[in-house]
Amino acid sequence: MTAYKIIDTQIWPRKAHFDFYRKFANPCFNLCVPIEAQRLYESAKDNRVSFFQLALYAILRAANSVPQLKQRILGEKIIEYANIEVMTPIMTDNEGFRQIWCENTADFISFTKAVTEKIEIAKTTAAAPLIVQQENFFCASCLPWVYFSAITHAEFSFGASVPTLTWGKLKDGKIPVSCKFNHAFVDGLHASHFFIQLETLFADPDSLWIEHPVEEKMI
C-alpha cells in the first residue's frame, strides 16, 4: 500500500489558498525554465549510461524533494504521499508511445536497473496509455527534437493535482524544462524550489550515484 499522511486542513496554513484556487475552472499554471545540463550530459557519456534515464532520475529526485508536489486530493481528504513515482512515455517501433512506471530509488544504479528492461519491452509493445488508479506519481515526457521556450500540457480533467513535465532538446548546454502545477497546492515559491533542486542535481551528477534516503512511511 502506498504510504501517505492525511493533512489536517483545520490547521493547514494553505487551506485558504486551497479553497480559493479549487473554485477556478482551471487552477493550473505552467512554468518553463532553461536548465544547465552540459555536465549531466557529459557525465552520462563518460559513464556510458543513458542521458535520458539520468535526466529522468534527477527530475524524479527533485520532485520528491518538494512536499507540495506530492500532495493530492483523495476523496474528501487532502493527503501527502511519502514518495511519488514517475510515469514516462517510450516511443514504440511504430512511432506511437507506451508509458512505463518508474519507481523512486535510492540511487541511479538501482533506477537504471529497474527501468532499462521496461524501456526495451515498451519499444516493441503496441502503443497504448498506462492507466493507474492512484495519484502517487507525476508525468514526465522528453521532447528531444525541439528546444522550446513554452509548452502547455494535456489535462485529464481541469484542476488535476498530478504535475506534468516535459523537457526538450539539449542546446548550448541547456535543456528547457516545463512543468504544469496545480495552484491549489503549489505557488511560484514551491515551483522554484523544484527547479532550484533540479539545477543542483544537474550541476552535480555524481550525487545521483550516491544513495539517499527514500521515505517509505509517514510519521
MOBEL-V236780 format. One record per pair of residues at least 6 apart in sequence whose ideal C-beta (glycine too) atoms are under 8 Angstrom apart, sorted by sequence separation. I is the first residue (numbers start at 1). J is the second residue. D is the distance in whole Angstrom. If there is no record, write none. Layout:
# MOBEL-V236780
i & j & d
I & J & D
I & J & D
This chain:
# MOBEL-V236780
i & j & d
9 & 15 & 5
12 & 18 & 7
21 & 27 & 4
44 & 50 & 7
45 & 51 & 7
63 & 69 & 5
64 & 70 & 7
72 & 78 & 8
73 & 79 & 8
91 & 97 & 6
92 & 98 & 5
105 & 111 & 4
169 & 175 & 7
201 & 207 & 6
44 & 51 & 4
63 & 70 & 8
71 & 78 & 7
72 & 79 & 6
90 & 97 & 6
168 & 175 & 6
169 & 176 & 8
201 & 208 & 6
71 & 79 & 7
72 & 80 & 8
89 & 97 & 4
90 & 98 & 5
103 & 111 & 8
143 & 151 & 8
167 & 175 & 5
168 & 176 & 4
9 & 18 & 8
71 & 80 & 5
72 & 81 & 7
89 & 98 & 7
90 & 99 & 7
102 & 111 & 7
105 & 114 & 7
155 & 164 & 8
167 & 176 & 7
168 & 177 & 8
181 & 190 & 8
41 & 51 & 6
44 & 54 & 5
70 & 80 & 5
71 & 81 & 8
89 & 99 & 5
90 & 100 & 6
154 & 164 & 8
167 & 177 & 5
168 & 178 & 8
181 & 191 & 5
40 & 51 & 7
43 & 54 & 7
70 & 81 & 5
88 & 99 & 7
89 & 100 & 8
103 & 114 & 6
153 & 164 & 4
166 & 177 & 8
167 & 178 & 8
70 & 82 & 8
87 & 99 & 5
88 & 100 & 6
102 & 114 & 7
165 & 177 & 7
166 & 178 & 5
179 & 191 & 7
67 & 80 & 6
70 & 83 & 8
87 & 100 & 7
102 & 115 & 5
153 & 166 & 7
165 & 178 & 7
166 & 179 & 8
40 & 54 & 6
70 & 84 & 5
87 & 101 & 6
88 & 102 & 6
139 & 153 & 8
165 & 179 & 4
40 & 55 & 6
69 & 84 & 7
86 & 101 & 8
87 & 102 & 7
100 & 115 & 7
151 & 166 & 6
164 & 179 & 7
165 & 180 & 8
179 & 194 & 7
85 & 101 & 6
86 & 102 & 5
102 & 118 & 8
163 & 179 & 6
164 & 180 & 4
85 & 102 & 6
101 & 118 & 8
163 & 180 & 6
37 & 55 & 7
40 & 58 & 7
85 & 103 & 5
86 & 104 & 8
100 & 118 & 4
163 & 181 & 6
177 & 195 & 7
64 & 83 & 6
85 & 104 & 6
100 & 119 & 6
163 & 182 & 8
64 & 84 & 6
84 & 104 & 7
148 & 168 & 5
63 & 84 & 6
83 & 104 & 5
147 & 168 & 5
161 & 182 & 5
177 & 198 & 7
100 & 122 & 5
146 & 168 & 5
147 & 169 & 4
160 & 182 & 7
63 & 86 & 7
99 & 122 & 8
139 & 162 & 6
143 & 166 & 6
146 & 169 & 6
147 & 170 & 8
159 & 182 & 7
161 & 184 & 8
163 & 186 & 8
98 & 122 & 4
138 & 162 & 6
139 & 163 & 7
140 & 164 & 8
141 & 165 & 7
142 & 166 & 7
143 & 167 & 7
144 & 168 & 7
145 & 169 & 6
147 & 171 & 4
161 & 185 & 7
60 & 85 & 8
98 & 123 & 8
137 & 162 & 7
138 & 163 & 4
139 & 164 & 5
140 & 165 & 4
141 & 166 & 5
142 & 167 & 6
143 & 168 & 5
144 & 169 & 6
151 & 176 & 8
153 & 178 & 8
155 & 180 & 8
159 & 184 & 7
60 & 86 & 5
135 & 161 & 6
138 & 164 & 7
139 & 165 & 7
140 & 166 & 7
141 & 167 & 8
142 & 168 & 8
143 & 169 & 7
144 & 170 & 8
59 & 86 & 7
98 & 125 & 5
135 & 162 & 5
138 & 165 & 7
140 & 167 & 7
149 & 176 & 7
151 & 178 & 5
153 & 180 & 4
90 & 118 & 8
98 & 126 & 7
147 & 175 & 8
148 & 176 & 5
150 & 178 & 7
152 & 180 & 8
90 & 119 & 5
98 & 127 & 6
101 & 130 & 7
147 & 176 & 6
56 & 86 & 7
92 & 122 & 7
93 & 123 & 6
96 & 126 & 8
97 & 127 & 6
98 & 128 & 6
99 & 129 & 6
100 & 130 & 7
148 & 178 & 7
92 & 123 & 6
93 & 124 & 6
96 & 127 & 3
99 & 130 & 4
101 & 132 & 7
56 & 88 & 6
90 & 122 & 4
91 & 123 & 7
92 & 124 & 7
96 & 128 & 8
98 & 130 & 7
90 & 123 & 6
92 & 125 & 6
94 & 127 & 6
92 & 126 & 7
92 & 127 & 5
101 & 137 & 7
64 & 104 & 6
60 & 102 & 7
61 & 104 & 8
87 & 130 & 6
60 & 104 & 6
87 & 132 & 7
56 & 102 & 7
57 & 105 & 8
87 & 137 & 5
57 & 108 & 5
60 & 111 & 8
85 & 136 & 6
86 & 137 & 6
87 & 138 & 7
88 & 139 & 7
84 & 136 & 5
85 & 137 & 5
86 & 138 & 6
87 & 139 & 5
88 & 140 & 5
89 & 141 & 6
83 & 136 & 7
84 & 137 & 5
86 & 139 & 7
87 & 140 & 7
88 & 141 & 6
54 & 108 & 6
57 & 111 & 5
84 & 138 & 6
86 & 140 & 5
88 & 142 & 7
53 & 108 & 8
57 & 112 & 8
81 & 136 & 5
53 & 111 & 7
49 & 108 & 8
53 & 112 & 5
56 & 115 & 8
18 & 78 & 7
74 & 135 & 8
50 & 112 & 7
53 & 115 & 6
49 & 112 & 6
53 & 116 & 7
72 & 135 & 5
7 & 71 & 7
72 & 136 & 8
12 & 78 & 7
50 & 116 & 8
53 & 119 & 8
9 & 78 & 6
69 & 138 & 7
4 & 74 & 8
7 & 77 & 8
6 & 77 & 5
7 & 78 & 4
6 & 78 & 7
7 & 79 & 6
6 & 79 & 6
7 & 80 & 6
5 & 79 & 7
4 & 79 & 4
5 & 80 & 5
63 & 138 & 6
4 & 80 & 6
4 & 81 & 5
5 & 82 & 8
3 & 81 & 7
4 & 82 & 6
2 & 81 & 6
3 & 82 & 4
2 & 82 & 8
3 & 83 & 7
60 & 140 & 8
59 & 140 & 6
56 & 140 & 6
56 & 142 & 8
55 & 142 & 7
73 & 161 & 6
72 & 161 & 5
52 & 142 & 6
71 & 161 & 7
72 & 162 & 7
52 & 144 & 8
69 & 163 & 6
63 & 163 & 7
108 & 208 & 4
109 & 209 & 6
107 & 208 & 7
108 & 209 & 5
63 & 165 & 8
107 & 209 & 6
107 & 210 & 6
107 & 211 & 5
106 & 211 & 4
107 & 212 & 7
59 & 165 & 7
106 & 212 & 6
106 & 213 & 7
59 & 167 & 7
106 & 214 & 5
105 & 214 & 7
104 & 214 & 6
55 & 167 & 7
69 & 181 & 8
71 & 185 & 5
32 & 148 & 7
69 & 185 & 8
32 & 149 & 6
68 & 185 & 5
69 & 186 & 7
32 & 150 & 5
59 & 177 & 8
68 & 186 & 5
32 & 151 & 6
51 & 170 & 8
68 & 187 & 8
30 & 150 & 7
55 & 175 & 7
30 & 151 & 7
69 & 190 & 7
30 & 152 & 6
68 & 190 & 4
30 & 153 & 7
66 & 190 & 6
69 & 194 & 6
28 & 155 & 7
66 & 193 & 5
65 & 193 & 7
66 & 194 & 5
26 & 155 & 8
41 & 170 & 6
65 & 194 & 7
28 & 158 & 8
27 & 158 & 8
28 & 159 & 7
63 & 194 & 6
66 & 197 & 7
83 & 214 & 6
2 & 134 & 6
4 & 136 & 7
26 & 158 & 5
27 & 159 & 5
28 & 160 & 7
35 & 167 & 8
38 & 170 & 8
62 & 194 & 6
65 & 197 & 5
83 & 215 & 6
25 & 158 & 6
26 & 159 & 6
37 & 170 & 6
62 & 195 & 8
82 & 215 & 5
83 & 216 & 7
2 & 136 & 5
82 & 216 & 6
24 & 159 & 7
38 & 173 & 4
62 & 197 & 4
82 & 217 & 6
37 & 173 & 7
38 & 174 & 8
61 & 197 & 8
62 & 198 & 4
82 & 218 & 5
22 & 159 & 7
36 & 173 & 6
37 & 174 & 6
36 & 174 & 6
37 & 175 & 5
80 & 218 & 7
35 & 174 & 6
59 & 198 & 6
62 & 201 & 6
34 & 174 & 4
35 & 175 & 6
58 & 198 & 6
61 & 201 & 6
34 & 175 & 7
35 & 176 & 8
34 & 176 & 5
35 & 177 & 5
33 & 176 & 7
34 & 177 & 8
58 & 201 & 4
32 & 176 & 6
33 & 177 & 6
58 & 202 & 6
32 & 177 & 7
33 & 178 & 8
32 & 178 & 4
31 & 178 & 7
55 & 202 & 8
58 & 205 & 8
61 & 208 & 7
30 & 178 & 6
31 & 179 & 6
30 & 179 & 7
30 & 180 & 5
31 & 181 & 7
58 & 208 & 6
64 & 214 & 8
29 & 180 & 7
30 & 181 & 8
54 & 205 & 7
57 & 208 & 6
61 & 212 & 7
28 & 180 & 5
29 & 181 & 6
28 & 181 & 7
28 & 182 & 5
29 & 183 & 6
54 & 208 & 7
27 & 182 & 6
28 & 183 & 7
27 & 183 & 5
27 & 184 & 5
31 & 188 & 8
24 & 183 & 7
31 & 191 & 5
35 & 195 & 7
21 & 182 & 8
44 & 205 & 8
21 & 183 & 5
22 & 184 & 5
33 & 195 & 5
40 & 202 & 5
43 & 205 & 4
21 & 184 & 4
35 & 198 & 6
36 & 199 & 7
39 & 202 & 7
43 & 206 & 7
31 & 195 & 8
35 & 199 & 6
39 & 203 & 6
37 & 202 & 5
39 & 204 & 8
40 & 205 & 5
17 & 183 & 8
18 & 184 & 5
36 & 202 & 6
39 & 205 & 6
17 & 184 & 7
18 & 185 & 7
35 & 202 & 6
36 & 203 & 6
17 & 187 & 8
14 & 185 & 7
3 & 215 & 8
3 & 216 & 6
5 & 218 & 4
3 & 217 & 5
4 & 218 & 6
5 & 219 & 8
3 & 218 & 5
